[in-house]
Amino acid sequence: MIFRMTRRVLACMGLGVFALWSGAAVAGQVEALTAHVPDRVDFDAAKNAGVKKIAILHINPMRHFVIQNSGLLTAAFPGLAEALVEGGVNTKHTSDYLDELKKKSVAFGPQLADALQRELTKDGYEVSVLQQSPHLKEDKKTLDYSNIRSDADALLTVWYSKTGYWSPTNKPDFSPMIVVGVKLTDAHTFETLFFKAFDVTPVASQVSNENVEAMVPDAKYQYADFDALMSRFDESVQGLQDSQDLIAVHVAQRLRPAAANP
């Protein structure tokens, strides 16, 4: 049995999976999710008192969705477990979950946009949701907002990073995991008024990156294994949507206008 498992590990390494994940293993499971976040920019409510209208730009679909159990075989193969799992069991579970999402036409981006619009409106902003997106400049890193047509004072760009259900090595249950970047840009000067990453994770207390605001998902969305997760699929989707609502609340808190602060 051990021999067969060892051969699978070597096969995964041959496919390059180990190369993909070894850096994450060194950095730690938590910090690997957020290690490459740019420095945050805090919103200065007094300085930006002229921001009354915010346009939420089109939120692209999740591109790095995973169902990840980081605890499989860790004791037997320290350091190689994630390579094996990512190349096998986790990939199969992710595919099965995504198939069910597609079958039920579940889209998370519009729900997140609605949640952000709702929370920002509570603070007195006039908020619109656009189907427009910024372009990437030639350097493939910088966002170009010059194509956006809106009467808003600021443009809110939101994008997904690693998202799905995660079972860390020290927490056996699957829990919601969503990492998003949020950037507010002056609609006229294109100056960055706010930037921060938000991370819903079952190990929020271990996230030490100062550019990331981490929060724990609702404990009722925990599943002992993949079968339990799939047997309560609709509820698990609600768990991801509730996590997005939580992010929207935290974003609104960070963008609260001066007049709304006590």
C-alpha positions in Angstrom: 0.0 0.0 0.0 2.8 2.4 1.0 4.7 1.5 -2.2 1.6 2.2 -4.4 1.1 5.6 -2.6 4.8 6.5 -3.1 4.6 5.8 -6.8 1.6 8.2 -7.0 3.5 10.9 -5.3 6.4 10.5 -7.7 4.0 10.6 -10.6 2.6 13.9 -9.4 6.0 15.3 -9.0 6.8 14.2 -12.6 3.8 16.2 -13.7 5.1 19.3 -12.0 2.5 19.5 -9.3 5.2 19.4 -6.6 6.9 22.4 -8.2 3.6 24.3 -8.1 3.0 23.6 -4.4 6.4 23.3 -2.8 6.7 27.1 -2.4 3.3 27.2 -0.8 4.3 24.5 1.6 7.3 26.4 2.7 5.3 29.7 3.1 2.6 27.8 5.1 -0.9 26.9 4.0 -2.4 30.2 5.2 0.1 32.7 3.9 0.3 31.0 0.5 -3.2 32.3 -0.2 -2.2 35.9 0.4 1.5 36.2 0.1 1.5 38.2 -3.2 -1.0 40.8 -2.2 0.2 44.4 -3.0 0.5 46.9 -0.2 -2.9 48.1 1.1 -4.2 51.6 0.6 -6.5 52.8 3.4 -9.5 54.9 2.4 -9.2 58.5 3.7 -12.9 59.5 4.3 -12.1 63.1 5.0 -9.8 63.6 2.0 -12.3 61.8 -0.3 -15.5 63.4 0.9 -16.3 64.2 -2.7 -16.9 60.6 -3.4 -20.7 60.3 -3.5 -21.3 57.9 -6.4 -19.6 54.5 -6.7 -19.8 52.3 -9.8 -19.1 48.6 -9.2 -17.5 47.2 -12.3 -18.2 43.8 -13.7 -16.9 41.0 -11.4 -15.3 38.2 -13.4 -16.2 34.6 -12.6 -14.1 32.7 -10.2 -11.0 31.2 -12.0 -9.3 29.4 -9.1 -12.1 27.4 -7.4 -11.0 24.4 -5.4 -12.3 21.8 -3.0 -9.1 21.2 -1.1 -8.4 18.8 1.7 -4.9 19.7 2.9 -4.9 17.0 5.6 -4.8 13.8 3.4 -1.7 11.7 4.0 0.2 14.5 5.7 1.4 12.2 8.4 2.6 9.6 6.0 4.2 12.0 3.5 5.1 15.3 5.2 5.7 17.9 2.5 4.5 15.8 -0.3 0.8 15.4 0.7 -0.5 18.4 -1.1 1.2 17.4 -4.3 -0.5 14.0 -4.2 -3.9 15.4 -3.2 -3.9 18.3 -5.6 -3.0 16.0 -8.4 -5.7 13.4 -7.5 -8.5 13.5 -5.0 -8.8 17.2 -4.7 -8.9 17.7 -8.4 -11.7 15.1 -8.8 -13.7 16.7 -5.9 -13.3 20.2 -7.4 -14.5 18.9 -10.8 -17.5 17.2 -9.3 -18.5 20.4 -7.4 -18.0 22.7 -10.4 -20.1 20.3 -12.5 -22.9 20.7 -10.0 -22.5 24.5 -9.9 -22.8 24.5 -13.7 -25.8 22.2 -13.7 -27.6 24.6 -11.3 -26.4 27.7 -13.1 -24.9 29.2 -9.9 -23.0 32.4 -10.5 -21.3 34.1 -7.5 -20.1 37.4 -9.1 -23.6 39.0 -9.5 -24.5 38.1 -5.9 -21.3 39.7 -4.6 -22.0 42.8 -6.6 -25.5 43.0 -5.2 -24.2 42.5 -1.6 -21.6 45.3 -2.1 -24.3 47.6 -3.6 -26.6 46.9 -0.7 -24.0 47.6 2.0 -22.5 50.7 0.4 -26.0 52.1 -0.1 -26.6 51.8 3.6 -23.8 54.2 4.2 -25.3 56.8 1.9 -23.4 56.2 -1.3 -25.2 56.2 -4.6 -24.2 52.9 -6.1 -24.5 51.5 -9.6 -23.4 48.1 -11.0 -21.9 48.2 -14.5 -21.1 45.5 -17.0 -17.9 47.2 -17.9 -14.4 46.2 -17.0 -11.0 47.9 -17.1 -8.4 46.7 -19.6 -4.9 45.5 -18.9 -2.2 47.7 -20.1 0.7 46.4 -22.2 2.7 45.5 -19.1 -0.1 42.9 -18.3 -0.2 44.2 -14.7 -1.7 47.7 -14.6 -5.4 48.2 -15.0 -6.5 50.9 -17.5 -9.8 52.5 -16.6 -9.9 55.0 -19.5 -12.6 52.9 -21.4 -15.1 53.1 -18.5 -18.2 55.2 -19.2 -19.9 56.3 -16.0 -20.9 59.4 -14.1 -19.6 57.9 -10.9 -16.9 59.6 -8.7 -15.1 56.3 -8.0 -14.9 52.9 -9.6 -14.9 49.7 -7.5 -12.9 46.7 -9.0 -13.3 43.3 -7.3 -11.6 40.1 -8.3 -11.5 36.6 -6.9 -8.4 34.8 -5.9 -8.5 31.2 -4.4 -12.0 30.3 -3.5 -14.0 27.2 -2.6 -14.1 24.8 0.4 -11.0 24.1 2.3 -10.0 21.6 5.0 -6.7 22.7 6.6 -4.4 20.2 8.1 -5.3 21.3 11.7 -9.1 21.5 11.0 -10.6 18.3 9.5 -13.9 19.8 8.4 -14.5 21.6 5.0 -15.3 25.3 5.5 -15.9 28.2 3.1 -12.8 29.9 1.7 -13.0 33.1 -0.4 -10.1 35.5 -1.1 -10.9 38.7 -3.1 -9.1 41.8 -3.9 -11.0 45.1 -3.7 -9.8 48.4 -5.3 -11.5 51.8 -5.4 -10.2 54.1 -8.1 -10.9 57.8 -8.7 -13.0 57.9 -11.8 -11.3 61.0 -13.1 -7.6 60.9 -12.0 -7.5 57.0 -11.8 -5.7 57.4 -8.4 -6.1 54.4 -6.1 -8.2 55.5 -3.2 -8.4 52.1 -1.5 -6.9 48.7 -1.9 -7.1 45.6 0.3 -7.6 41.9 0.1 -10.4 40.2 2.1 -10.0 36.6 3.2 -12.8 34.4 4.5 -11.0 31.4 6.0 -11.4 28.9 8.9 -7.9 29.9 10.1 -8.4 33.6 10.0 -6.5 34.1 13.3 -3.4 32.7 11.6 -3.4 35.2 8.7 -0.6 37.7 9.6 -0.4 39.6 6.2 -1.2 43.2 7.1 -2.5 43.7 3.6 -5.3 41.2 4.2 -8.4 41.4 6.3 -9.3 37.9 7.4 -12.6 36.7 8.9 -14.0 33.4 10.0 -16.9 31.9 8.0 -20.2 31.0 9.8 -19.5 27.8 11.7 -22.8 26.2 10.5 -21.2 25.7 7.1 -18.8 22.9 8.1 -18.8 19.4 6.5 -16.9 16.4 7.8 -16.0 15.1 4.4 -16.7 15.6 0.7 -19.7 13.3 0.7 -21.3 15.4 3.4 -20.5 18.5 1.4 -22.2 17.2 -1.7 -25.2 15.8 0.2 -25.9 19.3 1.4 -24.8 21.0 -1.8 -27.4 23.8 -1.9 -26.6 24.7 1.7 -22.9 24.8 0.9 -23.5 27.2 -1.9 -25.4 29.4 0.6 -22.3 29.2 2.8 -20.2 30.7 0.0 -22.8 33.4 -0.6 -23.1 34.2 3.1 -19.3 34.5 3.1 -19.5 37.0 0.3 -22.1 39.0 2.3 -19.6 39.0 5.1 -16.9 40.4 2.8 -19.3 43.1 1.6 -20.0 44.2 5.2 -16.3 44.5 5.8 -15.6 46.4 2.6 -18.4 48.9 3.4 -16.9 49.4 6.9 -13.5 50.3 5.3 -15.1 52.7 2.8 -17.5 54.4 5.2 -17.8 58.1 4.4 -16.9 60.6 7.1 -20.5 61.6 7.6 -21.4 58.0 8.5 -18.8 57.7 11.1 -19.7 58.3 14.8 
